[in-house]
Amino acid sequence: MNQLKLNRRKFIRNSSLGLLGAGIQGNESMMENPGNKPVSLPEIKEYRRLGRTGAMVSDIGSGEPYSESVFKAVLDSGVNFVETAESY
């Protein structure tokens, strides 16, 4: 059986390059809009009861802890399920 001559430095370099390439490809594909079709934003379909609290929360939630403008836009769209944590 052939053993690969792969040391730690080569492994980290090759892994980093692979992840970087995947990240670039992922960003490009997310930005594509085939045929320049209008992009529709998700809409709240229903409000659901949150456990035994009786609170009705939107079926779409948000978790943006830093951008006030994004937070205001989320609230204006009817989303009331917001969870912002320092880290996960």
C-alpha positions in Angstrom: 0.0 0.0 0.0 1.4 3.5 -0.9 1.7 5.9 2.0 1.2 9.6 1.2 4.1 11.8 2.2 2.0 14.3 4.0 3.3 16.3 7.0 1.4 18.6 9.2 2.4 21.7 7.3 1.2 20.4 4.0 -2.0 19.1 5.5 -2.9 22.5 7.0 -1.9 24.4 3.8 -4.0 22.1 1.6 -6.9 22.1 4.0 -6.9 25.9 4.2 -6.8 26.3 0.5 -9.6 23.9 0.1 -11.8 25.6 2.6 -11.0 29.0 1.1 -12.0 27.8 -2.3 -15.2 26.3 -1.0 -16.0 29.6 0.8 -15.4 31.7 -2.3 -17.5 29.3 -4.4 -20.3 29.3 -1.8 -20.4 33.1 -1.7 -20.6 33.4 -5.5 -23.4 30.9 -5.8 -25.4 32.7 -3.1 -25.2 35.9 -4.9 -26.4 34.5 -8.2 -29.8 35.4 -9.4 -30.5 33.3 -12.5 -32.4 35.3 -15.1 -32.5 38.3 -12.9 -35.8 37.2 -11.4 -37.1 39.3 -8.5 -36.1 37.8 -5.2 -39.0 37.3 -2.8 -38.4 37.6 0.9 -39.8 35.0 3.2 -43.1 35.8 4.7 -44.5 34.9 8.1 -47.1 32.2 7.5 -48.3 31.9 11.1 -47.8 32.8 14.7 -47.2 29.8 17.0 -47.7 29.4 20.8 -44.4 29.4 22.6 -44.5 26.5 25.1 -46.7 27.1 28.1 -46.1 30.9 28.1 -49.0 31.6 25.8 -46.9 34.0 23.9 -47.5 33.9 20.1 -44.3 34.1 18.1 -43.6 34.3 14.4 -42.6 31.1 12.5 -39.6 33.1 11.3 -37.0 34.2 13.8 -34.0 36.5 13.8 -30.6 36.5 15.6 -28.8 39.7 14.6 -27.2 41.1 17.7 -25.2 44.0 16.2 -27.1 45.8 13.5 -29.8 48.1 14.7 -31.1 48.8 11.1 -31.5 45.0 10.5 -33.2 44.6 13.9 -35.7 47.4 13.1 -36.4 45.9 9.6 -37.0 42.5 11.2 -39.5 44.0 13.7 -41.2 46.1 11.0 -41.7 42.9 8.9 -43.7 41.3 11.8 -41.0 39.0 13.2 -41.3 38.9 17.0 -39.1 35.8 17.7 -35.7 37.3 18.3 -32.8 35.5 19.9 -29.5 37.3 20.3 -26.6 35.7 22.1 -23.0 36.8 22.5 -21.9 33.5 21.1 -23.2 30.0 20.4 
